[in-house]
């Protein structure tokens, strides 16, 4: 194998493993797509889900300490692991914000956000001051960053694997999954226990459409292996996405690639993605409005225009955009001033 022309370290607390093979698949896909460009990507996986000791272990990890100087760029993903990644100072540093690390987590009950989420987000926003560049998944997320650091932020949504999510004929997909060929399958993707996914609202919508759509059923994809998700989308009649807060949700872009009609709440960049697409609806989180849109989406059927609209966010295209960010921070470092230092100087001049 030829020597890689660039070496990057990913530091992330989201990565597919034997316990959660679906967790962080979008970050793994980005790593693979960068490797397709000839970039060597090493991964420091912070197993934050096992508890605080997962982060403590990462801080002492010899891989992060002994080899950090060899990297052209260190790229953190999500606020928590972004703090771990920032502890190195020898390489240019890029941080990707992923969603609720800027937009906060909702309470388990009622409206508003948890105190823990508000405190964490306050820290993560300040972290942008010591990054050479940041990446947000949507313009909405960028606007949450401190005004002084937005000039070095890049809005780059996660890419979608167009080949993996190519449409399979509906009945063929259902036979492979063992679904009833006659049911109206409303797809809900996410863990129903997560408050932000708004599963109770999805159940309300199901109750509202039951008298109109034949054999309506809510198909819940909570722990579906990544390689099967495309099959679920081919088998479904509509994606119902009633979530409370998102950055640039991959499930919506994957559904677009699969030509699946979509009904979603106006979160993140979803309104931008679905704007003008027939059979796709962005409506307020109200049961009656969502139910009306679900019926219309099912009656419309597949949406080839959606696949065309999302083609610009192929894995390859997004990888090239991310690599352009690497080019920028590496060039600035070689000039002797890091981007965050230049930003600080500009602030002082003002």
C-alpha positions as CSV (number, residue, x, y, z in Angstrom):
1,X,0.0,0.0,0.0
2,X,1.3,3.5,-0.9
3,X,2.1,5.7,2.0
4,X,-0.9,7.9,2.9
5,X,-0.4,11.6,1.9
6,X,-2.2,12.7,5.1
7,X,-2.8,11.1,8.5
8,X,-5.8,12.1,10.7
9,X,-6.8,11.1,14.2
10,X,-10.5,10.8,14.9
11,X,-11.4,11.2,18.6
12,X,-15.1,10.2,19.1
13,X,-17.4,8.8,21.7
14,X,-19.7,7.5,18.9
15,X,-18.5,4.4,17.0
16,X,-20.0,1.1,16.0
17,X,-18.9,-1.7,18.2
18,X,-20.0,-5.2,19.2
19,X,-22.5,-3.9,21.8
20,X,-24.0,-1.1,19.7
21,X,-23.3,-1.8,16.0
22,X,-25.6,1.1,14.9
23,X,-24.0,3.7,17.1
24,X,-22.0,6.4,15.3
25,X,-22.3,4.8,11.9
26,X,-22.2,8.2,10.2
27,X,-18.8,8.9,11.7
28,X,-17.5,5.5,10.6
29,X,-18.8,6.2,7.1
30,X,-16.9,9.6,7.1
31,X,-13.7,7.8,8.1
32,X,-14.1,5.3,5.3
33,X,-14.8,7.9,2.7
34,X,-11.8,9.9,3.8
35,X,-9.7,6.8,3.4
36,X,-11.0,6.5,-0.1
37,X,-9.3,9.8,-0.8
38,X,-6.0,8.4,0.4
39,X,-6.1,9.8,3.9
40,X,-5.1,7.4,6.8
41,X,-7.6,7.7,9.6
42,X,-6.8,6.4,13.1
43,X,-9.6,6.3,15.7
44,X,-9.5,6.9,19.4
45,X,-12.8,5.6,20.5
46,X,-13.9,7.0,23.9
47,X,-16.5,4.5,25.2
48,X,-18.4,7.2,27.1
49,X,-21.6,5.0,27.4
50,X,-19.8,2.8,29.9
51,X,-19.5,5.7,32.3
52,X,-17.1,8.5,33.3
53,X,-14.2,6.0,33.5
54,X,-14.5,5.6,29.8
55,X,-13.3,9.2,29.4
56,X,-10.7,8.9,32.1
57,X,-9.3,5.9,30.3
58,X,-9.1,7.9,27.1
59,X,-7.2,10.7,28.8
60,X,-4.5,8.2,29.8
61,X,-4.5,6.2,26.5
62,X,-1.0,5.8,25.3
63,X,-2.2,5.9,21.7
64,X,-3.3,9.5,22.2
65,X,-0.2,10.6,24.0
66,X,2.7,8.7,22.3
67,X,1.6,9.1,18.7
68,X,-0.2,12.5,18.7
69,X,2.7,14.4,17.0
70,X,2.5,12.3,13.8
71,X,-1.0,13.5,12.9
72,X,-1.6,16.2,10.3
73,X,-5.0,16.9,11.9
74,X,-6.8,15.8,15.1
75,X,-10.5,15.7,14.4
76,X,-12.9,15.5,17.4
77,X,-16.5,14.5,17.0
78,X,-19.1,15.7,19.6
79,X,-18.5,17.9,22.5
80,X,-17.5,15.5,25.2
81,X,-14.8,13.7,23.1
82,X,-13.9,17.2,21.7
83,X,-12.5,18.1,25.1
84,X,-10.4,15.0,25.2
85,X,-9.1,15.8,21.7
86,X,-8.2,19.4,22.6
87,X,-5.8,18.2,25.3
88,X,-3.3,17.6,22.5
89,X,-1.7,20.8,21.2
90,X,0.8,19.7,18.6
91,X,-1.5,19.2,15.7
92,X,-4.2,21.4,14.0
93,X,-7.5,20.7,15.7
94,X,-11.0,20.5,14.1
95,X,-14.1,19.8,16.0
96,X,-17.4,18.5,14.6
97,X,-20.5,19.3,16.6
98,X,-23.1,16.7,16.1
99,X,-26.4,18.1,17.4
100,X,-27.5,18.2,21.0
101,X,-23.9,19.1,22.0
102,X,-25.0,22.6,20.8
103,X,-28.8,22.4,20.7
104,X,-29.3,20.7,24.2
105,X,-31.2,17.7,25.4
106,X,-34.9,18.0,26.3
107,X,-36.2,17.0,29.7
108,X,-37.7,13.6,30.2
109,X,-41.0,15.2,31.1
110,X,-42.4,18.5,30.0
111,X,-40.8,21.3,28.0
112,X,-37.4,22.9,28.3
113,X,-33.9,21.3,28.7
114,X,-32.1,19.6,31.5
115,X,-29.7,21.6,33.8
116,X,-26.9,19.1,32.9
117,X,-27.5,19.8,29.2
118,X,-27.5,23.5,29.6
119,X,-24.2,23.4,31.5
120,X,-22.5,21.1,29.0
121,X,-23.6,23.1,26.0
122,X,-22.2,26.3,27.6
123,X,-18.8,24.5,27.9
124,X,-19.0,23.1,24.4
125,X,-19.8,26.5,22.9
126,X,-16.7,27.9,24.6
127,X,-14.6,25.0,23.3
128,X,-15.0,26.5,19.8
129,X,-12.6,29.4,20.8
130,X,-9.7,26.9,21.0
131,X,-10.4,25.1,17.8
132,X,-8.6,25.8,14.5
133,X,-11.9,25.2,12.7
134,X,-15.3,23.8,13.6
135,X,-17.9,21.9,11.6
136,X,-21.6,22.1,12.3
137,X,-24.3,19.9,10.6
138,X,-26.6,22.8,9.9
139,X,-26.9,26.6,9.8
140,X,-29.1,26.5,12.9
141,X,-26.2,24.9,14.9
142,X,-23.8,27.5,13.5
143,X,-26.0,30.3,14.9
144,X,-25.6,28.9,18.4
145,X,-21.8,29.3,18.3
146,X,-20.3,32.4,19.8
147,X,-20.4,35.2,17.1
148,X,-16.6,35.6,17.1
149,X,-15.9,32.0,16.1
150,X,-18.5,31.6,13.3
151,X,-16.2,32.9,10.6
152,X,-14.1,29.7,10.9
153,X,-17.1,27.4,11.1
154,X,-18.1,25.2,8.2
155,X,-21.6,23.9,7.7
156,X,-21.1,20.3,6.4
157,X,-24.0,17.8,6.9
158,X,-23.1,14.2,7.2
159,X,-22.9,12.3,3.9
160,X,-25.2,9.5,2.8
161,X,-24.3,6.2,1.2
162,X,-26.3,6.4,-2.0
163,X,-25.3,2.9,-3.1
164,X,-26.3,1.3,0.2
165,X,-29.7,3.1,0.2
166,X,-30.6,2.4,-3.4
167,X,-34.3,1.4,-3.4
168,X,-35.3,-2.3,-3.4
169,X,-38.9,-3.1,-4.7
170,X,-41.3,-2.8,-1.8
171,X,-42.8,-6.3,-1.9
172,X,-39.4,-7.9,-2.3
173,X,-38.1,-6.0,0.8
174,X,-41.2,-7.0,2.8
175,X,-40.8,-10.7,2.0
176,X,-37.2,-10.5,3.1
177,X,-38.2,-8.9,6.4
178,X,-41.3,-11.1,6.9
179,X,-43.7,-8.1,6.9
180,X,-47.3,-8.3,5.8
181,X,-47.6,-7.2,2.2
182,X,-50.9,-5.5,2.8
183,X,-50.1,-3.3,5.8
184,X,-49.4,0.4,5.7
185,X,-46.0,0.6,7.3
186,X,-45.2,3.9,9.1
187,X,-41.4,3.9,9.9
188,X,-40.2,5.4,13.2
189,X,-36.4,5.3,13.6
190,X,-34.9,5.7,17.0
191,X,-35.0,4.5,20.6
192,X,-38.5,5.1,21.9
193,X,-37.0,5.6,25.4
194,X,-35.2,8.7,24.2
195,X,-37.3,11.8,25.0
196,X,-36.1,13.8,22.1
197,X,-37.3,11.2,19.5
198,X,-40.9,11.9,20.6
199,X,-42.2,8.3,20.3
200,X,-45.5,9.2,22.2
201,X,-46.3,11.7,19.5
202,X,-45.7,9.0,16.8
203,X,-48.2,6.7,18.6
204,X,-50.8,9.5,18.6
205,X,-50.3,9.9,14.9
206,X,-50.8,6.2,14.4
207,X,-54.0,6.3,16.3
208,X,-55.2,9.2,14.2
209,X,-54.6,7.5,10.8
210,X,-55.8,4.0,11.8
211,X,-59.3,4.7,10.4
212,X,-58.0,6.1,7.1
213,X,-55.0,3.9,6.2
214,X,-55.5,0.2,5.8
215,X,-53.9,-1.9,8.5
216,X,-51.7,1.0,9.6
217,X,-48.7,-0.2,11.7
218,X,-45.9,1.7,13.4
219,X,-42.6,-0.1,12.6
220,X,-40.0,0.9,15.1
221,X,-36.4,0.7,14.1
222,X,-34.6,1.1,17.4
223,X,-31.7,-1.5,17.1
224,X,-31.8,-2.4,13.4
225,X,-28.3,-3.3,12.1
226,X,-27.0,-0.7,9.7
227,X,-26.9,-3.1,6.8
228,X,-30.7,-3.7,7.2
229,X,-31.9,-0.1,7.5
230,X,-32.0,0.4,3.8
231,X,-34.3,-2.7,3.5
232,X,-36.6,-1.3,6.1
233,X,-36.8,2.0,4.2
234,X,-37.6,0.1,1.0
235,X,-40.3,-1.9,2.8
236,X,-42.0,1.1,4.5
237,X,-44.6,3.4,3.1
238,X,-43.5,6.6,4.9
239,X,-40.9,7.8,7.4
240,X,-42.5,9.6,10.4
241,X,-39.9,11.8,12.0
242,X,-41.5,13.8,14.9
243,X,-38.2,14.5,16.8
244,X,-37.8,17.6,19.0
245,X,-34.3,18.6,18.2
246,X,-31.7,17.6,15.5
247,X,-28.7,19.0,13.6
248,X,-28.8,17.3,10.2
249,X,-30.4,13.9,10.8
250,X,-29.0,11.1,8.7
251,X,-32.2,9.1,8.8
252,X,-33.9,11.8,6.7
253,X,-31.2,11.8,4.1
254,X,-31.1,8.0,4.0
255,X,-34.9,8.0,3.5
256,X,-34.4,10.5,0.6
257,X,-31.8,8.2,-1.0
258,X,-34.3,5.3,-0.7
259,X,-37.1,7.5,-2.3
260,X,-39.3,7.1,0.8
261,X,-41.9,9.8,1.5
262,X,-41.2,11.7,4.7
263,X,-43.2,13.5,7.3
264,X,-41.1,15.5,9.7
265,X,-41.1,18.2,12.3
266,X,-39.2,21.5,11.4
267,X,-35.9,20.7,13.1
268,X,-32.3,21.2,12.0
269,X,-31.8,21.3,8.3
270,X,-34.9,19.2,7.6
271,X,-36.9,22.0,6.1
272,X,-34.0,22.8,3.7
273,X,-33.6,19.2,2.7
274,X,-37.3,18.6,2.0
275,X,-38.2,21.9,0.5
276,X,-40.2,21.5,-2.7
277,X,-40.1,17.7,-2.7
278,X,-43.5,16.1,-3.6
279,X,-44.7,13.5,-1.1
280,X,-42.6,15.0,1.7
281,X,-44.0,17.3,4.4
282,X,-42.6,19.4,7.2
283,X,-45.2,20.3,9.8
284,X,-45.5,21.4,13.4
285,X,-45.4,18.7,16.1
286,X,-49.2,18.5,16.3
287,X,-50.9,15.0,16.0
288,X,-53.7,16.1,13.6
289,X,-51.3,18.0,11.3
290,X,-48.8,15.1,11.3
291,X,-51.6,12.5,10.7
292,X,-52.9,14.5,7.7
293,X,-49.4,14.7,6.2
294,X,-48.8,11.0,6.8
295,X,-52.0,10.1,4.8
296,X,-51.0,12.4,2.0
297,X,-47.4,11.0,1.9
298,X,-48.6,7.4,1.7
299,X,-51.1,8.2,-1.0
300,X,-48.3,10.0,-3.0
301,X,-45.9,7.0,-3.0
302,X,-42.2,6.9,-3.7
303,X,-40.2,10.1,-4.3
304,X,-37.5,9.7,-7.0
305,X,-36.9,13.5,-6.8
306,X,-35.7,13.1,-3.2
307,X,-32.8,10.8,-4.2
308,X,-31.8,13.4,-6.8
309,X,-32.0,16.2,-4.2
310,X,-29.7,14.4,-1.8
311,X,-27.1,13.3,-4.3
312,X,-24.9,16.3,-3.6
313,X,-24.4,14.9,-0.1
314,X,-22.8,11.6,-1.2
315,X,-20.1,10.3,1.0
316,X,-17.4,11.2,-1.5
317,X,-18.6,14.8,-1.9
318,X,-18.8,15.4,1.9
319,X,-15.4,13.8,2.4
320,X,-13.9,16.3,-0.1
321,X,-15.5,19.1,1.8
322,X,-14.1,17.9,5.1
323,X,-10.7,17.5,3.6
324,X,-10.9,21.1,2.4
325,X,-11.2,22.1,6.0
326,X,-8.1,20.1,6.8
327,X,-6.3,21.9,4.0
328,X,-7.2,25.2,5.5
329,X,-6.0,24.5,9.1
330,X,-2.8,22.8,7.9
331,X,-2.0,25.8,5.6
332,X,-2.6,28.2,8.5
333,X,-0.4,26.2,10.8
334,X,2.4,26.2,8.3
335,X,2.2,30.0,8.0
336,X,3.0,30.1,11.7
337,X,-0.4,31.2,13.0
338,X,-3.3,29.0,13.9
339,X,-6.8,30.1,12.8
340,X,-8.0,30.5,16.4
341,X,-5.0,32.7,17.1
342,X,-5.8,34.8,14.1
343,X,-9.4,35.1,15.3
344,X,-8.2,36.2,18.7
345,X,-6.0,38.9,17.1
346,X,-8.9,40.2,15.0
347,X,-11.0,40.4,18.2
348,X,-8.3,42.4,19.9
349,X,-8.0,44.7,16.9
350,X,-11.7,45.5,17.1
